[in-house]
Amino acid sequence: MTGGAVVDRPATPAPAGSGAPPAPARASRRAQIEEAILPPIVALLIAAIVGDMLILSYGQSPGTVYRLLIDGTWGNAYGLGQVLYKATTLTFTGLAVAIGLRAGLFNIGAESQLAAGGFVAALAGILLPSGLPALLTLPLYILAAALGGGIVAGIPGALKARFGAHEVITTIMLNFIVLALLNYLIAVHFKVPDTLHTPDIHAGALPRLSAIAPAFHGSAANIVILLAALTAIAAWWFLFRTRAGFELRATGLQPLAAEYGGVHVGTVWWRAMALSGALAGLGGLNYVLGYKHYYEEGFAGGAGFLGIAVAIVGRSHPLGVALASLLFATMSQGGLAVNAIVPKQIVDVLQAVVIIAVAASVPEVRRLLRGRR
């Protein structure tokens, strides 16, 4: 203080060892959480409004339809088991697309990568001798499924890194090529007579949840759901706790800046696509190991394409992907439950509305939040 003038003092920092992060860090963390959570909530509210209008146009009560949807999914053990089964596959395909998006790549080939992973795993199961325990064969199945999906996705990744070929075009084209090739192999070489599936695997089939909880009897939910949960945790660790994950995210945000910082962008693209395909390929284990115990033509049922929606709604975060997979699995199974009173296509429309609403609400919600701050 000089001549009565008041000198501004700097803010007192948090005491050393207090463990409390600085105020700017807390504010930044809160802003990140708000921008991650609010857009999906806004999207769901918009979808609910659109759903109400569609249901009313059919002369039904929205409350009755939504109650029937919940009762047919989370309201009984069988419906919940079907939700968990579908969510398991969607978690793998959603993580696959999310890894690509984090690297600035749009992997639209999860459908063929999922099928390739299931096919290679089924072939491994046919070649294995009978009687081997699941604990011994599971690592082999994981390696086989990841290898099948990783090779299919690694081709577009290599083309992107070497020649700059756009991954959207190459993955779309590979969907047709790979699925047609697998159909040919099944129809000509590997099918059981009068079917469109391979012989059963000889060893390593995983039990369904009904073996642990009899209430799930009849549902397809199985132990592979635990592998999906562990994979989501591992994906989070890789993205946010490893150097390779940091380089992948940096490349996705600004490849030129990442390259200036010493990152080999082409290598990151190739590895990201191969990892993306490997994750999608693991989804094939849900059907081959835990459900039917063989590969069947068309078993993917669009789960690879729906994984794109899961990744977008989940904001390409492993936790968000897991939650979004439950949401879309609930709507998928719920569509069958409400089909008695309204067309199940209404639920398909709601899925599309959720995707569009998330895409539209993200920049608008961010603008409003930043304007408020």
C-alpha positions as CSV (number, residue, x, y, z in Angstrom):
1,M,0.0,0.0,0.0
2,T,1.5,3.3,-1.1
3,G,-0.1,6.8,-0.7
4,G,-3.4,5.2,0.2
5,A,-3.6,3.3,-3.1
6,V,-4.8,-0.3,-2.7
7,V,-2.6,-2.9,-4.5
8,D,-4.5,-6.0,-5.8
9,R,-3.3,-9.2,-4.3
10,P,-3.2,-12.4,-6.2
11,A,-5.7,-15.1,-5.3
12,T,-4.5,-17.3,-2.5
13,P,-3.6,-20.7,-4.0
14,A,-5.0,-23.9,-2.5
15,P,-2.9,-25.2,0.4
16,A,-0.2,-27.6,-0.6
17,G,-1.2,-31.2,-0.1
18,S,-4.9,-30.3,0.2
19,G,-5.8,-32.4,-2.8
20,A,-8.2,-29.9,-4.1
21,P,-7.7,-29.0,-7.8
22,P,-7.4,-25.3,-8.7
23,A,-10.6,-23.4,-9.4
24,P,-10.0,-23.1,-13.2
25,A,-9.4,-26.8,-13.4
26,R,-12.6,-27.5,-11.5
27,A,-14.5,-25.2,-13.8
28,S,-13.0,-26.7,-16.9
29,R,-13.9,-30.2,-15.7
30,R,-17.4,-29.2,-14.9
31,A,-17.8,-27.6,-18.4
32,Q,-16.6,-30.9,-20.0
33,I,-19.1,-32.9,-18.0
34,E,-21.9,-30.5,-18.9
35,E,-21.1,-30.6,-22.6
36,A,-20.9,-34.4,-22.5
37,I,-24.1,-35.1,-20.7
38,L,-26.6,-32.4,-21.7
39,P,-26.7,-33.0,-25.5
40,P,-27.9,-36.6,-25.1
41,I,-30.5,-35.5,-22.5
42,V,-31.8,-32.9,-24.9
43,A,-31.8,-35.4,-27.7
44,L,-33.8,-37.9,-25.6
45,L,-36.4,-35.2,-24.8
46,I,-36.7,-34.3,-28.4
47,A,-37.2,-38.0,-29.3
48,A,-39.8,-38.4,-26.6
49,I,-41.8,-35.4,-28.0
50,V,-41.6,-36.8,-31.5
51,G,-42.5,-40.3,-30.2
52,D,-45.6,-38.8,-28.4
53,M,-46.7,-37.2,-31.6
54,L,-46.3,-40.4,-33.7
55,I,-48.1,-42.5,-31.1
56,L,-51.0,-40.1,-30.8
57,S,-51.3,-40.2,-34.6
58,Y,-52.1,-43.9,-34.3
59,G,-54.8,-43.2,-31.7
60,Q,-52.8,-44.7,-28.8
61,S,-51.8,-43.3,-25.5
62,P,-48.0,-42.5,-25.2
63,G,-48.1,-43.5,-21.6
64,T,-49.6,-46.9,-22.5
65,V,-47.0,-47.5,-25.2
66,Y,-44.0,-46.5,-23.1
67,R,-45.2,-48.6,-20.2
68,L,-45.5,-51.6,-22.5
69,L,-42.0,-50.9,-23.9
70,I,-40.5,-50.9,-20.4
71,D,-42.5,-53.9,-19.3
72,G,-41.3,-55.8,-22.3
73,T,-37.6,-55.0,-21.7
74,W,-36.5,-54.0,-18.2
75,G,-39.8,-55.2,-16.6
76,N,-39.1,-58.9,-16.9
77,A,-36.1,-61.2,-16.9
78,Y,-36.4,-62.5,-20.4
79,G,-36.8,-59.0,-21.9
80,L,-33.9,-57.7,-19.8
81,G,-31.8,-60.7,-21.0
82,Q,-32.5,-59.8,-24.6
83,V,-31.6,-56.2,-24.0
84,L,-28.3,-57.3,-22.4
85,Y,-27.5,-59.6,-25.3
86,K,-28.1,-57.0,-28.0
87,A,-26.2,-54.4,-25.9
88,T,-23.2,-56.7,-25.7
89,T,-22.8,-56.7,-29.5
90,L,-23.5,-53.0,-29.8
91,T,-20.9,-52.2,-27.2
92,F,-18.2,-53.9,-29.3
93,T,-19.3,-52.2,-32.6
94,G,-19.9,-48.9,-30.8
95,L,-16.4,-49.0,-29.4
96,A,-15.0,-49.9,-32.8
97,V,-16.6,-46.8,-34.4
98,A,-15.7,-44.6,-31.4
99,I,-12.0,-45.5,-31.7
100,G,-12.0,-44.6,-35.4
101,L,-13.8,-41.3,-34.7
102,R,-11.3,-40.4,-32.0
103,A,-8.6,-40.8,-34.6
104,G,-10.5,-38.6,-37.1
105,L,-11.6,-41.7,-39.1
106,F,-15.2,-42.8,-39.9
107,N,-15.3,-46.6,-39.9
108,I,-18.5,-47.7,-41.7
109,G,-17.3,-51.2,-42.0
110,A,-18.1,-52.6,-38.6
111,E,-20.8,-54.8,-40.1
112,S,-18.3,-56.8,-42.2
113,Q,-15.6,-56.7,-39.4
114,L,-18.1,-58.1,-37.0
115,A,-19.0,-60.9,-39.4
116,A,-15.4,-61.6,-40.2
117,G,-14.5,-61.9,-36.5
118,G,-17.4,-64.3,-35.9
119,F,-16.4,-66.4,-38.9
120,V,-12.7,-66.7,-37.9
121,A,-13.7,-67.6,-34.3
122,A,-16.1,-70.3,-35.6
123,L,-13.3,-71.7,-37.8
124,A,-11.0,-71.8,-34.8
125,G,-13.7,-73.6,-32.8
126,I,-14.2,-76.2,-35.5
127,L,-10.4,-76.9,-35.6
128,L,-10.0,-77.2,-31.9
129,P,-10.2,-80.7,-30.3
130,S,-13.3,-81.5,-28.3
131,G,-13.3,-81.2,-24.5
132,L,-10.9,-78.3,-24.0
133,P,-12.0,-76.1,-21.1
134,A,-13.3,-72.6,-21.9
135,L,-10.6,-70.9,-19.8
136,L,-8.0,-72.4,-22.1
137,T,-9.8,-71.7,-25.4
138,L,-11.2,-68.2,-24.7
139,P,-7.8,-66.4,-25.4
140,L,-7.6,-68.3,-28.7
141,Y,-11.2,-67.2,-29.6
142,I,-10.4,-63.6,-28.6
143,L,-7.3,-63.6,-30.8
144,A,-9.1,-65.2,-33.7
145,A,-12.1,-62.8,-33.6
146,A,-9.8,-59.8,-33.2
147,L,-7.6,-61.0,-36.0
148,G,-10.5,-61.5,-38.4
149,G,-12.0,-58.0,-37.8
150,G,-8.6,-56.4,-37.6
151,I,-7.5,-57.6,-41.0
152,V,-10.7,-56.4,-42.6
153,A,-10.3,-53.0,-41.1
154,G,-6.6,-52.8,-41.5
155,I,-6.9,-52.8,-45.3
156,P,-8.7,-49.4,-45.4
157,G,-6.3,-48.2,-42.7
158,A,-3.3,-49.1,-44.9
159,L,-4.9,-47.6,-48.0
160,K,-5.6,-44.4,-46.0
161,A,-2.0,-44.2,-44.6
162,R,-0.3,-45.0,-47.9
163,F,-2.4,-43.5,-50.6
164,G,-4.8,-41.2,-48.8
165,A,-7.9,-43.3,-49.8
166,H,-10.9,-42.2,-47.9
167,E,-11.9,-44.7,-45.3
168,V,-15.6,-44.1,-45.8
169,I,-15.4,-45.3,-49.4
170,T,-13.1,-48.3,-48.7
171,T,-15.0,-49.6,-45.7
172,I,-18.3,-49.4,-47.5
173,M,-16.9,-51.3,-50.5
174,L,-15.3,-53.9,-48.2
175,N,-18.7,-54.5,-46.5
176,F,-20.0,-55.8,-49.8
177,I,-16.9,-57.7,-50.6
178,V,-16.3,-59.4,-47.3
179,L,-20.0,-60.3,-46.6
180,A,-20.3,-61.8,-50.1
181,L,-17.1,-63.7,-49.7
182,L,-18.2,-65.1,-46.3
183,N,-21.6,-66.1,-47.8
184,Y,-19.8,-67.9,-50.6
185,L,-17.5,-69.8,-48.2
186,I,-20.5,-70.8,-46.0
187,A,-22.7,-71.9,-49.0
188,V,-19.9,-73.8,-50.8
189,H,-17.4,-75.1,-48.2
190,F,-18.5,-74.9,-44.5
191,K,-22.2,-75.2,-44.2
192,V,-24.1,-77.9,-42.5
193,P,-26.4,-79.5,-45.2
194,D,-29.8,-77.7,-45.6
195,T,-28.6,-74.8,-43.5
196,L,-26.6,-71.5,-43.9
197,H,-24.3,-72.0,-40.9
198,T,-21.1,-73.8,-40.0
199,P,-20.9,-76.9,-37.8
200,D,-20.9,-76.3,-34.1
201,I,-17.6,-75.3,-32.4
202,H,-16.0,-78.3,-30.7
203,A,-14.9,-76.6,-27.4
204,G,-15.0,-73.5,-25.4
205,A,-18.7,-72.5,-25.6
206,L,-19.6,-70.0,-22.9
207,P,-22.7,-70.4,-20.7
208,R,-25.7,-68.2,-20.9
209,L,-26.8,-66.1,-17.9
210,S,-29.7,-68.4,-17.4
211,A,-27.1,-71.0,-16.1
212,I,-26.4,-68.6,-13.3
213,A,-29.8,-66.9,-12.9
214,P,-32.6,-69.2,-14.0
215,A,-35.0,-66.2,-14.4
216,F,-33.1,-65.4,-17.7
217,H,-34.3,-68.7,-19.1
218,G,-34.9,-68.5,-22.9
219,S,-32.9,-65.2,-23.4
220,A,-29.7,-65.1,-25.4
221,A,-27.7,-63.1,-22.8
222,N,-24.4,-64.8,-22.0
223,I,-21.1,-64.4,-20.2
224,V,-19.6,-62.5,-23.2
225,I,-21.2,-59.4,-21.6
226,L,-18.4,-59.5,-19.0
227,L,-15.8,-59.4,-21.9
228,A,-17.7,-56.4,-23.3
229,A,-17.5,-54.6,-20.0
230,L,-13.8,-55.3,-19.6
231,T,-13.2,-54.2,-23.2
232,A,-14.9,-50.9,-22.6
233,I,-12.7,-50.3,-19.5
234,A,-9.6,-51.2,-21.5
235,A,-10.6,-48.9,-24.3
236,W,-11.0,-46.0,-21.7
237,W,-7.5,-46.8,-20.3
238,F,-6.0,-46.9,-23.7
239,L,-7.5,-43.6,-24.9
240,F,-6.9,-41.5,-21.8
241,R,-4.0,-43.2,-19.9
242,T,-1.5,-44.2,-22.5
243,R,0.8,-42.4,-24.9
244,A,-0.6,-44.3,-27.9
245,G,-4.1,-43.2,-27.0
246,F,-2.9,-39.6,-26.6
247,E,-1.3,-39.7,-30.0
248,L,-4.5,-41.2,-31.5
249,R,-6.7,-38.4,-30.0
250,A,-4.2,-35.7,-31.0
251,T,-4.3,-37.0,-34.6
252,G,-8.0,-37.0,-34.6
253,L,-8.2,-33.4,-33.3
254,Q,-5.5,-31.9,-35.6
255,P,-3.4,-34.3,-37.7
256,L,-1.0,-31.5,-38.9
257,A,-0.3,-30.3,-35.4
258,A,0.2,-33.9,-34.2
259,E,2.6,-34.6,-37.1
260,Y,4.5,-31.4,-36.2
261,G,4.8,-32.7,-32.6
262,G,6.5,-35.9,-33.8
263,V,3.5,-38.2,-34.3
264,H,3.6,-40.4,-37.4
265,V,0.0,-39.8,-38.5
266,G,-0.1,-42.5,-41.2
267,T,0.9,-45.1,-38.6
268,V,-1.7,-43.9,-36.1
269,W,-4.4,-44.1,-38.8
270,W,-3.5,-47.6,-39.7
271,R,-3.3,-48.8,-36.1
272,A,-6.5,-47.1,-35.2
273,M,-8.4,-48.8,-38.1
274,A,-6.9,-52.2,-37.2
275,L,-7.9,-51.7,-33.5
276,S,-11.3,-50.5,-34.5
277,G,-11.8,-53.7,-36.7
278,A,-10.5,-55.9,-33.9
279,L,-13.1,-54.5,-31.5
280,A,-15.9,-55.1,-33.9
281,G,-14.6,-58.6,-34.6
282,L,-14.9,-59.4,-30.9
283,G,-18.6,-58.7,-31.1
284,G,-18.9,-61.9,-33.1
285,L,-18.1,-63.9,-30.0
286,N,-21.4,-62.9,-28.5
287,Y,-23.2,-65.1,-31.1
288,V,-20.6,-67.8,-31.8
289,L,-19.4,-68.5,-28.3
290,G,-22.4,-67.4,-26.1
291,Y,-25.5,-68.0,-28.2
292,K,-25.7,-70.4,-31.1
293,H,-22.1,-71.8,-31.0
294,Y,-21.7,-71.6,-34.8
295,Y,-21.4,-68.9,-37.5
296,E,-24.5,-68.2,-39.4
297,E,-25.0,-66.1,-42.5
298,G,-26.5,-62.7,-41.6
299,F,-26.1,-63.1,-37.8
300,A,-24.9,-59.5,-37.5
301,G,-28.4,-58.2,-38.3
302,G,-27.3,-54.6,-38.7
303,A,-25.4,-54.4,-35.4
304,G,-22.4,-53.0,-37.2
305,F,-24.3,-50.1,-38.7
306,L,-26.1,-49.5,-35.5
307,G,-22.8,-49.2,-33.8
308,I,-22.3,-45.9,-35.7
309,A,-25.4,-44.5,-33.9
310,V,-24.1,-45.9,-30.6
311,A,-20.8,-44.2,-31.0
312,I,-22.3,-40.9,-32.0
313,V,-24.8,-40.8,-29.1
314,G,-22.2,-42.0,-26.7
315,R,-19.9,-39.1,-27.8
316,S,-17.1,-41.6,-28.7
317,H,-16.4,-42.2,-25.0
318,P,-16.3,-45.8,-23.8
319,L,-18.6,-45.1,-20.9
320,G,-21.0,-43.2,-23.2
321,V,-20.9,-46.1,-25.7
322,A,-21.8,-48.6,-23.0
323,L,-24.8,-46.5,-21.9
324,A,-25.8,-45.8,-25.5
325,S,-25.7,-49.5,-26.3
326,L,-28.2,-50.2,-23.5
327,L,-30.4,-47.4,-24.9
328,F,-30.5,-48.7,-28.4
329,A,-30.8,-52.3,-27.3
330,T,-33.8,-51.3,-25.2
331,M,-35.4,-49.6,-28.1
332,S,-34.7,-52.5,-30.4
333,Q,-36.2,-55.1,-28.1
334,G,-39.0,-52.6,-27.1
335,G,-40.0,-52.3,-30.7
336,L,-41.0,-56.0,-30.6
337,A,-42.9,-55.5,-27.3
338,V,-45.0,-52.6,-28.5
339,N,-45.7,-54.1,-31.9
340,A,-49.0,-55.4,-30.6
341,I,-50.6,-51.9,-30.5
342,V,-48.3,-49.7,-32.7
343,P,-46.0,-50.5,-35.6
344,K,-42.5,-51.3,-34.3
345,Q,-41.2,-49.0,-37.1
346,I,-42.1,-46.1,-34.7
347,V,-39.1,-47.2,-32.5
348,D,-36.9,-47.2,-35.6
349,V,-38.0,-43.7,-36.3
350,L,-37.2,-42.7,-32.7
351,Q,-33.7,-44.2,-33.0
352,A,-33.1,-42.0,-36.1
353,V,-34.5,-39.0,-34.2
354,V,-32.1,-39.5,-31.3
355,I,-29.1,-39.6,-33.7
356,I,-30.2,-36.5,-35.5
357,A,-31.0,-34.7,-32.3
358,V,-27.7,-35.5,-30.8
359,A,-25.8,-34.3,-33.9
360,A,-27.9,-31.0,-33.9
361,S,-27.9,-30.4,-30.2
362,V,-24.2,-30.8,-29.5
363,P,-23.1,-27.4,-31.1
364,E,-26.2,-25.6,-29.9
365,V,-25.9,-26.8,-26.3
366,R,-22.2,-25.9,-26.3
367,R,-23.0,-22.4,-27.6
368,L,-25.6,-21.8,-24.9
369,L,-23.3,-23.2,-22.1
370,R,-20.3,-21.1,-23.3
371,G,-22.5,-18.0,-23.6
372,R,-23.8,-18.5,-20.1
373,R,-20.2,-18.9,-18.8
